[in-house]
Amino acid sequence: MLGSATFTTVESRKTMPEPTIAAARVQRGEVIVPPLLGGGPAVSCLAGPRPRSSEGVWGLASMDDHSVDLLVIGGGIVGLATALALTGRHPDLRVAVLEKEPDVGMHQTGHNSGVIHSGIYYRPGSAKARLCVEGARLLRACCAEWGIPVAELGKVIVATDARELPRLDDLYERGRANGVEGLERIGPERLREIEPHAAGLRALYSPRTASVDFRRVALAMAEAARRRGASVRTATPVTAIRPYADGFVVQAGGGEIRARWVINCAGLHADRIAQMVGIAPEIRIIPFRGEYYLLRPERRDLVRGLIYPVPDPEVPFLGVHFTRTVSGEVEAGPNAVLALAREGYSWRHIRPAEVAATLVFPGFWRMAARYWQTGLYEVYRSLSRRAFVRTLQRLVPDLRPDDVTRGGAGVRAQAVAPDGRLLDDFHIVEAPRAIHVLNAPSPAATASLAIGRHIANLAAAAFALPDGALR
């Protein structure tokens, strides 16, 4: 029997007061962050080399013989955070991470807006709500230890139409329920003080929304996991998985690796990995490309921090917005257009077999029937810079089409249910000897350390892993 885990084991704030970043203490040159709401040992951002037995806690052969205790598939930020949490909680556990690309964090992790979200949007009690605020706290603490800059820019969510005002009020109540620090309602005058070129009827101001380079965070996570003894193998695509008596044999990178347990954090390919392991997930990953424009350097003064619209509650996307990055650039986007490949970063990237797999999934057609008008407009806006800029002008009227140039793009791994629903929350499925992260949408990067900790808790229970002293 398969089980679906939705992070319901996190304790209520009523039983444990929420720690803050100020509560982190420096000890022997490490930042030691107090326990998450779920209890258990604290999380150390860095750890030096750790001792281990020559045969591993389960008596398996050494890494040189291509055997591990636990294999994490996927070297994005969630997979790396999971490996970091596992090696911290179980010091003698042999952990390996497999990533098919030449380096870690090269897909969703390295192609997003770089925003550290504060927790405004998410339904109180959902996994997103419970983990976003905590994950942001952990992320800031670890970035401070790793020497990674965090730009504390603040964000405004702007209502430009009277019909958006009730939704703006709902966002305010959600933010307060989720414990977002410093959240306030503001009028047009205060909005102009914060963002002189923004226009709107009312807005929310979140001073604790920030910007960071998540690719750099992923590289730091990989190094920290290695220092704890994990193996992080890049350029090692998984091509097949078969069961054996005590676990799995994984064909990857032209060789084989034996593992007692597998944690699937494969992002855009998570449903495929689940099928290789032997389960048939109901959901399918449908790729949506998010395209960005960049403000020209001489027009970056139009945006000081982050300017967002009030999102459409019918779709799990936040809408086209402005983001000043940690490097000082200003991005505008993303849209959300159906990609023609799971790694389809432009219209030229087409994989017919992947398109065919999407088209034979009944949930795709039910989704298309529900959102066809939105989908057609997204295609039009993708092909027309003027249409893209018209959307942005609702937030910053002074913006002109000539003020922007084409930027990059990212592809979101959107889980779609058979009835056509777009899954909005984190979705994890437990199976024999395996855990599958089948949906990890935004704010997964912000919440990654908290998500990794929770997956480690699930693994400890499901796989009966012995605890060890945190290093």
C-alpha positions as CSV (number, residue, x, y, z in Angstrom):
1,M,0.0,0.0,0.0
2,L,1.4,3.4,-1.0
3,G,1.2,6.3,1.4
4,S,1.0,10.0,0.6
5,A,2.9,12.2,2.9
6,T,1.9,15.8,3.2
7,F,4.0,17.0,6.1
8,T,1.3,16.5,8.6
9,T,3.7,15.5,11.4
10,V,5.0,19.0,12.0
11,E,4.0,20.0,15.5
12,S,1.6,22.9,16.1
13,R,3.0,26.2,17.1
14,K,0.9,26.0,20.1
15,T,3.1,23.3,21.6
16,M,6.5,24.8,20.6
17,P,7.2,28.5,20.2
18,E,8.6,29.4,16.8
19,P,12.4,30.1,17.0
20,T,13.8,33.1,15.1
21,I,17.0,33.6,13.3
22,A,18.3,35.6,16.2
23,A,18.1,32.4,18.3
24,A,20.9,30.8,16.2
25,R,24.0,30.4,18.2
26,V,27.6,30.3,17.1
27,Q,29.5,27.2,18.4
28,R,33.0,26.1,17.3
29,G,32.7,28.2,14.2
30,E,29.4,26.7,13.0
31,V,26.0,28.2,12.9
32,I,23.8,25.8,15.0
33,V,20.1,26.5,14.2
34,P,17.6,25.4,16.8
35,P,15.3,22.5,16.1
36,L,12.5,22.7,13.6
37,L,8.9,22.6,14.7
38,G,8.9,18.9,14.3
39,G,11.5,18.4,17.1
40,G,14.7,16.3,16.8
41,P,18.3,17.5,16.7
42,A,19.4,20.9,15.6
43,V,20.6,21.5,12.0
44,S,24.3,22.4,11.5
45,C,25.0,24.3,8.3
46,L,28.6,23.1,8.1
47,A,30.3,20.0,9.4
48,G,33.8,18.7,9.0
49,P,34.8,15.2,8.0
50,R,33.2,12.6,10.1
51,P,34.4,9.2,11.2
52,R,32.7,6.1,9.9
53,S,33.1,2.4,10.0
54,S,34.9,0.7,7.1
55,E,31.8,-1.3,6.1
56,G,29.0,1.2,6.8
57,V,26.2,0.9,9.3
58,W,24.4,-1.8,7.2
59,G,27.6,-3.8,6.5
60,L,27.4,-2.9,2.8
61,A,30.6,-2.6,0.7
62,S,32.4,0.7,0.4
63,M,31.6,3.4,-2.2
64,D,34.4,2.1,-4.3
65,D,32.4,-1.1,-4.7
66,H,29.4,1.0,-5.8
67,S,27.1,0.3,-2.8
68,V,25.5,2.8,-0.5
69,D,22.9,2.7,2.3
70,L,20.7,5.5,0.9
71,L,20.6,7.0,-2.6
72,V,19.1,10.4,-3.3
73,I,18.3,10.8,-7.0
74,G,18.4,14.4,-8.1
75,G,21.0,17.1,-7.3
76,G,18.7,20.0,-7.1
77,I,18.2,22.1,-4.0
78,V,15.6,19.7,-2.4
79,G,17.7,16.6,-3.0
80,L,20.9,18.3,-1.6
81,A,19.0,19.6,1.4
82,T,17.7,16.1,2.0
83,A,21.3,14.6,1.8
84,L,22.5,17.3,4.2
85,A,19.7,16.5,6.7
86,L,20.3,12.8,6.5
87,T,24.1,13.0,7.0
88,G,23.5,15.3,10.0
89,R,21.0,13.1,11.7
90,H,22.6,9.8,10.8
91,P,26.4,10.2,10.8
92,D,27.2,6.6,9.9
93,L,24.7,6.4,7.1
94,R,26.3,6.0,3.6
95,V,24.5,8.6,1.5
96,A,25.0,9.3,-2.2
97,V,23.4,11.9,-4.5
98,L,23.1,11.2,-8.2
99,E,22.7,14.1,-10.6
100,K,22.5,13.6,-14.3
101,E,23.9,17.1,-15.2
102,P,27.6,18.1,-15.1
103,D,26.9,20.1,-11.9
104,V,24.2,20.4,-9.2
105,G,21.3,22.8,-9.3
106,M,21.2,23.3,-13.1
107,H,17.5,23.1,-13.7
108,Q,14.7,24.5,-11.4
109,T,17.2,25.5,-8.7
110,G,19.2,27.6,-11.1
111,H,16.4,29.0,-13.2
112,N,14.1,30.7,-10.8
113,S,13.6,34.3,-9.6
114,G,15.9,33.8,-6.6
115,V,13.3,35.0,-4.1
116,I,13.4,34.1,-0.5
117,H,9.6,34.1,0.1
118,S,8.2,35.2,3.4
119,G,5.1,32.9,3.5
120,I,2.2,35.2,2.5
121,Y,0.5,33.3,-0.2
122,Y,0.0,29.8,1.3
123,R,-3.2,28.4,2.9
124,P,-2.7,28.3,6.7
125,G,-2.0,24.7,7.7
126,S,-0.7,23.6,4.3
127,A,2.8,22.2,3.9
128,K,3.9,25.3,2.1
129,A,2.7,27.6,4.9
130,R,4.3,25.4,7.6
131,L,7.7,25.2,5.9
132,C,8.2,28.4,4.1
133,V,8.7,30.7,7.2
134,E,10.9,28.0,8.9
135,G,12.8,27.3,5.7
136,A,13.5,31.0,5.2
137,R,14.9,31.3,8.7
138,L,17.2,28.3,8.2
139,L,18.3,29.5,4.8
140,R,19.3,32.9,6.1
141,A,21.3,31.4,8.9
142,C,23.1,29.0,6.5
143,C,23.8,31.7,3.9
144,A,25.4,33.8,6.7
145,E,27.6,30.8,7.6
146,W,28.5,30.0,4.0
147,G,29.2,33.6,3.1
148,I,26.4,33.8,0.5
149,P,25.0,37.3,0.1
150,V,21.3,37.8,0.8
151,A,19.7,41.0,-0.5
152,E,17.0,42.1,2.0
153,L,14.9,44.1,-0.5
154,G,11.3,43.8,0.7
155,K,8.3,43.1,-1.6
156,V,5.1,44.9,-2.4
157,I,2.0,43.0,-3.6
158,V,0.0,45.6,-5.5
159,A,-3.8,45.6,-6.2
160,T,-4.3,47.6,-9.4
161,D,-8.0,46.9,-9.8
162,A,-10.9,47.1,-7.2
163,R,-11.8,43.5,-7.9
164,E,-8.4,42.5,-6.5
165,L,-8.9,44.2,-3.1
166,P,-10.7,41.3,-1.4
167,R,-8.0,38.9,-2.5
168,L,-5.4,41.3,-1.2
169,D,-7.1,41.3,2.2
170,D,-7.2,37.5,2.1
171,L,-3.5,37.5,1.5
172,Y,-2.9,39.8,4.5
173,E,-4.9,37.4,6.7
174,R,-3.0,34.4,5.4
175,G,0.3,36.1,6.0
176,R,-0.6,37.0,9.6
177,A,-1.8,33.4,10.2
178,N,1.5,32.1,8.8
179,G,3.6,34.2,11.1
180,V,5.1,36.5,8.4
181,E,7.2,39.2,10.1
182,G,6.5,42.9,9.5
183,L,3.6,42.4,7.1
184,E,1.6,45.6,6.7
185,R,-1.2,47.0,4.6
186,I,-0.3,50.2,2.8
187,G,-2.0,52.8,0.6
188,P,-0.8,54.6,-2.5
189,E,1.4,57.2,-0.7
190,R,3.3,54.6,1.3
191,L,3.6,52.5,-1.9
192,R,5.3,55.4,-3.7
193,E,7.7,55.8,-0.8
194,I,8.8,52.2,-1.1
195,E,8.6,51.9,-4.9
196,P,8.3,55.3,-6.5
197,H,7.4,54.0,-9.9
198,A,4.8,51.5,-8.8
199,A,1.1,52.3,-9.1
200,G,-1.9,50.7,-7.4
201,L,-5.0,51.2,-5.2
202,R,-3.6,49.4,-2.2
203,A,-0.7,47.0,-1.5
204,L,0.9,44.7,1.1
205,Y,4.4,45.3,2.1
206,S,6.6,42.4,3.2
207,P,10.0,43.7,4.5
208,R,11.3,40.1,5.0
209,T,11.2,39.0,1.4
210,A,14.7,38.8,0.0
211,S,16.8,37.7,-2.9
212,V,19.6,35.1,-3.1
213,D,21.5,33.1,-5.7
214,F,20.0,29.6,-5.2
215,R,22.5,28.0,-7.5
216,R,25.2,29.2,-5.2
217,V,23.2,27.9,-2.3
218,A,23.0,24.4,-3.9
219,L,26.8,24.4,-4.5
220,A,27.3,25.2,-0.8
221,M,24.9,22.4,0.2
222,A,26.7,19.9,-2.0
223,E,30.0,20.9,-0.4
224,A,28.6,20.7,3.1
225,A,27.1,17.2,2.4
226,R,30.5,16.1,1.0
227,R,32.3,17.3,4.1
228,R,29.9,15.2,6.1
229,G,30.9,12.1,4.1
230,A,28.2,12.0,1.4
231,S,29.1,11.2,-2.2
232,V,27.7,13.7,-4.7
233,R,28.1,12.3,-8.2
234,T,27.3,14.5,-11.2
235,A,27.1,13.6,-14.9
236,T,25.5,10.3,-13.7
237,P,22.0,9.9,-15.2
238,V,19.8,7.1,-13.9
239,T,18.6,4.9,-16.7
240,A,17.0,2.0,-14.9
241,I,16.2,0.7,-11.5
242,R,15.4,-2.9,-10.5
243,P,14.7,-4.4,-7.1
244,Y,16.9,-6.9,-5.4
245,A,16.6,-8.7,-2.1
246,D,17.8,-5.9,0.2
247,G,17.0,-2.9,-1.9
248,F,17.6,-1.7,-5.5
249,V,20.2,-1.9,-8.2
250,V,20.4,1.4,-10.0
251,Q,21.9,1.7,-13.4
252,A,23.5,5.1,-13.7
253,G,26.3,6.7,-15.6
254,G,27.2,3.5,-17.3
255,G,27.6,1.5,-14.1
256,E,25.5,0.0,-11.3
257,I,25.0,1.2,-7.7
258,R,23.3,-0.9,-5.0
259,A,21.2,0.9,-2.5
260,R,19.1,-0.2,0.4
261,W,16.8,2.8,0.1
262,V,16.0,5.4,-2.6
263,I,14.7,9.0,-2.1
264,N,13.5,10.4,-5.4
265,C,14.1,14.2,-5.7
266,A,14.3,14.2,-9.5
267,G,12.1,17.3,-10.1
268,L,11.2,17.4,-13.8
269,H,11.7,13.6,-14.0
270,A,10.3,12.6,-10.6
271,D,7.3,10.7,-12.0
272,R,9.6,8.7,-14.4
273,I,12.0,7.8,-11.6
274,A,8.9,6.6,-9.5
275,Q,7.9,4.4,-12.4
276,M,11.4,2.9,-12.6
277,V,11.2,2.1,-8.9
278,G,8.0,0.2,-9.5
279,I,5.1,2.4,-8.6
280,A,2.5,4.0,-10.9
281,P,1.9,7.5,-9.6
282,E,-1.4,9.0,-10.5
283,I,0.0,12.4,-11.2
284,R,2.1,13.3,-14.2
285,I,4.8,16.0,-14.5
286,I,3.7,18.6,-17.1
287,P,6.5,21.1,-17.9
288,F,5.7,24.8,-17.9
289,R,8.3,27.3,-19.1
290,G,8.6,30.6,-17.3
291,E,10.3,33.3,-19.5
292,Y,11.9,36.5,-18.2
293,Y,12.8,39.8,-19.6
294,L,15.6,42.0,-18.1
295,L,15.4,45.7,-17.6
296,R,18.1,47.6,-19.4
297,P,20.8,48.8,-16.9
298,E,19.8,52.5,-17.4
299,R,16.2,51.7,-16.5
300,R,16.8,49.5,-13.4
301,D,15.9,52.5,-11.2
302,L,12.3,51.8,-12.0
303,V,12.4,49.0,-9.4
304,R,14.0,49.1,-6.0
305,G,13.0,45.7,-4.7
306,L,10.3,43.2,-5.6
307,I,6.9,44.2,-7.1
308,Y,4.2,41.5,-7.5
309,P,0.6,41.5,-8.6
310,V,-2.2,40.0,-6.7
311,P,-2.2,36.4,-7.9
312,D,-5.0,34.6,-9.7
313,P,-6.4,32.1,-7.1
314,E,-7.4,29.7,-9.9
315,V,-3.8,28.9,-10.9
316,P,-0.7,28.0,-8.8
317,F,1.4,30.8,-10.3
318,L,2.2,34.2,-8.8
319,G,1.9,36.2,-12.0
320,V,4.4,38.3,-13.9
321,H,6.4,40.4,-11.5
322,F,9.6,42.4,-11.0
323,T,12.5,41.1,-9.1
324,R,15.8,42.9,-8.3
325,T,18.3,40.1,-8.0
326,V,21.2,39.8,-5.6
327,S,23.5,40.8,-8.4
328,G,21.6,44.0,-9.0
329,E,19.8,43.0,-12.2
330,V,16.0,43.5,-12.5
331,E,14.1,40.6,-13.9
332,A,10.5,40.9,-15.2
333,G,8.5,37.6,-15.4
334,P,7.9,34.8,-15.5
335,N,5.0,33.8,-17.6
336,A,3.8,30.2,-17.7
337,V,3.6,28.6,-21.1
338,L,3.4,24.9,-21.8
339,A,6.9,23.6,-22.7
340,L,7.4,21.1,-25.5
341,A,10.1,19.2,-23.6
342,R,10.7,18.6,-19.9
343,E,13.8,20.7,-20.3
344,G,12.3,23.0,-22.9
345,Y,13.9,26.3,-22.2
346,S,12.8,27.8,-25.5
347,W,10.3,27.2,-28.3
348,R,13.1,25.5,-30.2
349,H,13.5,22.8,-27.6
350,I,11.1,20.1,-28.7
351,R,11.1,16.4,-27.8
352,P,8.3,14.6,-29.7
353,A,8.3,11.6,-27.3
354,E,7.8,13.8,-24.3
355,V,5.1,15.8,-26.1
356,A,3.4,12.5,-27.0
357,A,3.6,11.3,-23.4
358,T,1.9,14.5,-22.2
359,L,-0.9,14.2,-24.9
360,V,-1.8,10.6,-23.9
361,F,-2.3,11.6,-20.2
362,P,-6.1,12.2,-19.7
363,G,-5.3,14.8,-17.0
364,F,-3.6,17.0,-19.6
365,W,-6.8,17.3,-21.6
366,R,-8.9,18.0,-18.6
367,M,-6.5,20.7,-17.5
368,A,-6.5,22.1,-21.1
369,A,-10.4,22.2,-21.1
370,R,-10.3,24.2,-17.8
371,Y,-7.5,26.7,-18.7
372,W,-7.5,26.9,-22.5
373,Q,-8.1,30.6,-22.6
374,T,-5.3,31.3,-20.1
375,G,-3.0,29.0,-22.1
376,L,-3.7,30.7,-25.4
377,Y,-3.0,34.1,-23.8
378,E,0.3,32.8,-22.3
379,V,1.4,31.7,-25.8
380,Y,0.5,35.1,-27.3
381,R,2.4,36.9,-24.5
382,S,5.4,34.6,-24.9
383,L,5.6,35.6,-28.6
384,S,4.9,39.3,-28.2
385,R,7.1,41.6,-26.1
386,R,4.6,44.4,-26.3
387,A,1.9,42.1,-24.8
388,F,4.3,41.0,-22.1
389,V,5.2,44.7,-21.3
390,R,1.5,45.7,-21.2
391,T,1.0,43.2,-18.3
392,L,4.0,44.7,-16.5
393,Q,2.8,48.3,-17.1
394,R,-0.1,47.6,-14.7
395,L,2.4,47.5,-11.9
396,V,4.9,50.1,-13.3
397,P,3.2,52.4,-15.8
398,D,6.5,54.2,-16.8
399,L,7.9,51.0,-18.3
400,R,8.3,51.0,-22.1
401,P,8.8,48.1,-24.5
402,D,12.3,49.4,-25.3
403,D,13.2,49.2,-21.6
404,V,13.5,45.4,-21.6
405,T,15.5,42.8,-23.3
406,R,15.0,39.0,-23.5
407,G,16.4,37.2,-20.4
408,G,16.5,33.6,-19.4
409,A,13.9,31.0,-18.8
410,G,13.1,28.2,-16.3
411,V,10.9,25.2,-16.5
412,R,8.6,24.3,-13.7
413,A,7.8,20.7,-12.9
414,Q,4.0,21.0,-12.5
415,A,2.3,17.9,-11.1
416,V,-1.1,17.4,-12.7
417,A,-3.8,15.1,-11.3
418,P,-5.9,12.8,-13.5
419,D,-8.9,15.1,-13.1
420,G,-6.8,18.0,-14.5
421,R,-6.1,19.7,-11.2
422,L,-2.8,21.5,-10.9
423,L,-1.3,20.3,-7.6
424,D,-0.4,23.4,-5.5
425,D,1.1,21.9,-2.4
426,F,4.1,19.7,-1.8
427,H,3.3,16.1,-2.6
428,I,5.4,13.1,-1.3
429,V,4.6,9.5,-1.7
430,E,6.1,6.7,0.4
431,A,6.6,3.2,-1.1
432,P,8.5,0.1,0.0
433,R,12.1,1.2,0.5
434,A,11.5,4.5,-1.3
435,I,10.2,8.0,-0.9
436,H,9.2,10.0,-3.9
437,V,9.0,13.9,-3.9
438,L,6.4,14.2,-6.8
439,N,5.6,17.9,-6.4
440,A,7.9,20.6,-5.0
441,P,6.7,23.9,-6.4
442,S,7.6,27.4,-5.2
443,P,8.5,28.1,-2.4
444,A,10.5,24.8,-2.5
445,A,13.8,26.6,-2.8
446,T,13.1,28.9,0.1
447,A,11.8,26.0,2.2
448,S,14.5,23.5,1.0
449,L,16.3,23.0,4.3
450,A,13.0,22.5,6.1
451,I,11.8,20.1,3.4
452,G,15.0,18.2,3.6
453,R,14.7,17.9,7.3
454,H,11.2,16.6,7.0
455,I,12.1,14.1,4.4
456,A,14.9,12.9,6.7
457,N,12.3,12.4,9.4
458,L,10.1,10.4,7.0
459,A,13.0,8.3,6.0
460,A,14.0,7.7,9.7
461,A,10.5,6.3,10.4
462,A,9.9,4.5,7.1
463,F,13.4,2.9,7.0
464,A,14.0,2.5,10.7
465,L,17.2,4.4,10.5
466,P,19.2,4.7,13.8
467,D,19.8,8.2,15.1
468,G,23.3,9.4,15.6
469,A,24.9,12.5,17.1
470,L,24.6,15.6,14.9
471,R,27.9,16.7,13.4
